[in-house]
Amino acid sequence: MTYAGTVAGLFHTRCAQRVADMKADSNIQARIDELGVKANEGTLTSEEQEEYFAVIDALDLISIVQAKARAALKRNGTSN
């Protein structure tokens, strides 16, 4: 079983809903947007590129966990 699969089995309804509803705060979202624009323009410094790749990896993981939380809510009949 994968890590994400194991995590999905641990969700209680309230926890799953909170995870499913998570959003980046405005400061973090602004930084993500800034890095994305610079990446598209090809103007990231090496430090920014490292940060951007780390953000992408983190967002991938968060997206997987959120999808598992939404699936758990749907299975339990408690999805929004």
MARFI-815615 format. One record per atom (N, C-alpha, C): x, y, z; residue in one letter. Coordinates in pm, whole numbers, plus 32768, in hexadecimal, padded with zeros to 4 digits. Each point is the difference from the previous one (the first is absolute). Layout:
residues N
XYZa ...
This chain:
residues 80
80557F8A8000m 7FAB80768000m 8059807C8000m 7FD880637FB7t 804C807C7FF8t 7FE98056807Bt 805980608014y 7FF1805D8070y 7F7C804B7FF6y 7FE280337F87a 7F84804D7FEFa 7F877FA8801Ca 80057F817FD8g 7F927FA4801Cg 7FEF7FE88094g 806D7FF38047t 7FFB7FED8090t 7FC5807B8044t 802B80757FD6v 7FCD807D803Av 7F6A800B7FEBv 7FD07FDC7F89a 7F71800C7FE3a 7FAD7FAE8060a 80327F8D802Ag 7FB77FAC805Dg 7FF78039808Cg 804F8063801El 8004803A8086l 7FA480788012l 7FC480307F96f 7FB0807A8007f 7F7E7FEB804Cf 7FEA80568061h 7F7D800D803Eh 7FBA806F7FB2h 7F7F80048005t 7FB4805E7FADt 802D80918013t 800C802D807Br 8025808C8018r 808D801D7FCCr 805B7FA48019c 808A80107FD0c 800380007F68c 7FB87FA27FC3a 7FFE7FF87F6Ea 7FC980817FC4a 7F988038803Bq 7FC6807B7FCCq 80638074800Bq 80488007806Fr 8062806C8010r 80717FF47F9Br 802E7F857FE8v 806A7FEA7F9Dv 7FCD80237F75v 7F887FD17FDFa 7FC6801A7F7Ba 7FEF80967FE7a 7FE5804C8068d 7FE780907FF3d 807D80568009d 80757FC4801Am 807B804E8012m 802180517F84m 802A807A8018k 802F80597F96k 807C80498035k 805780277FA5a 8076804D8028a 7FD3808B802Da 804580368066d 7FDE80898028d 803080607F94d 7FD3807B8008s 801880607F93s 8094801B7FE9s 805280038069n 808F80187FEEn 80437F8D7FB7n 7FDD7F868026i 803A7F8B7FBDi 7FD17FFA7F6Fi 7F8080197FE9q 7FCB7FFC7F78q 8043806A7FA9q 801880768038a 804380697FB4a 808D7FD67FD9a 80467FBD805Br 80887FD07FE2r 7FFD7F947F94r 7FA07FA4800Bi 7FF27F987F9Ai 7FE680407F78i 7FA680617FFDd 7FE080467F83d 807B80467FC7d 804B80428057e 807980477FD5e 80667F9F7FC4e 80167F918045l 805E7F9C7FCDl 7FD07FC57F7Cl 7F7E7FEA7FF4g 7FC87FCA7F84g 8015805D7F8Ag 7FEA80818016v 801480627F95v 809380017FD6v 805880058063k 809080037FE1k 802C7F807FBBk 7FC67F8E8028a 80217F817FBEa 7FD580037F6Ea 7F8980337FE7n 7FCF80097F76n 8053805F7FABn 803680678041e 805480617FB9e 80907FD17FF3e 80247F98804Bg 80897FCE7FFEg 80608057804Eg 7FCE80478067t 8054805F804At 80187FD78092t 7FE47F828023l 80197FD38089l 80957FF9801Cl 802A802F8075t 80897FE8802Bt 800A7F6D8029t 80797FD08016s 80107F748027s 7FBB7FE58086s 80058061805Ce 7FBD7FF08081e 7F697FFC7FEFe 7FCD80587FAAe 7F7080037FE7e 7FD27F7F7FB9e 80537FCE7FA7q 7FDE7F847FBBq 7FF67F8D8063q 805E7FF9805Ce 7FFD7F9A8069e 7F81800E8055e 7FE0807B8025e 7F87801B804Ee 7F837FD87FB1e 7FFD80237F80y 7F8C7FE37FACy 7FEB7F6A7FF2y 806C7FB57FE9f 7FF37F6F7FF5f 7FD17FC38084f 802F80368070a 7FD37FCF8083a 7F6C801D8013a 7FD480757FD5v 7F7280248009v 7FAC7FA37FAAv 802E7FE47F87i 7FB77FA57FA7i 7FF47F768040i 806D7FCE8039d 7FFC7F7D8043d 7F9E80028074d 8003806A804Fa 7FA5800A8073a 7F6F80087FD1a 7FE6804D7F99l 7F78800C7FCCl 7FCE7F7B7FC7l 80597FB47FC1d 7FDA7F7B7FCFd 7FD37FA88074d 804D7FFE806Bl 7FDE7FAF8075l 7F7D802F803Fl 7FF280828010i 7F858038803Bi 7F887FDC7FA9i 800F80087F7Es 7F917FDF7FA5s 7FD67F6E800Es 80617FA7800Di 7FE17F728011i 7FB67FE98082i 8031803B806Cv 7FBF7FEE8083v 7F74803D7FFFv 7FF080757FBFq 7F7B803C7FF7q 7FA17FA77FAFq 80317FC57F95a 7FAC7FA77FB0a 7FD47F878053a 805C7FCC8051k 7FDE7F8F8057k 7F99802A8069k 800E80798034a 7FA080328063a 7F7780107FC1a 7FFB80377F86r 7F7F800F7FBBr 7FC17F787FE2r 80537F9F7FDBa 7FCC7F797FE6a 7FC87FC38080a 804480168071a 7FCF7FCD8080a 7F7A80418024a 7FF480817FE8l 7F828046801Al 7F907FCA7FA8l 80217FE97F82k 7F9B7FCC7FA3k 7FD37F74802Ak 805F7FAC8027r 7FDE7F78802Dr 7FA58004807Ar 801880618057n 7FB1800C807Bn 7F7F804F7FEAn 7FEB802F7F86g 7F87804D7FE2g 7FFE8089803Fg 807780398019t 800680828043t 8045806A7FACt 80107FE77F7Fs 804480637FACs 7FA480767FE6s 803F80747FEAn 7FB3807B7FE4n 7FCB7FFE7F75n 
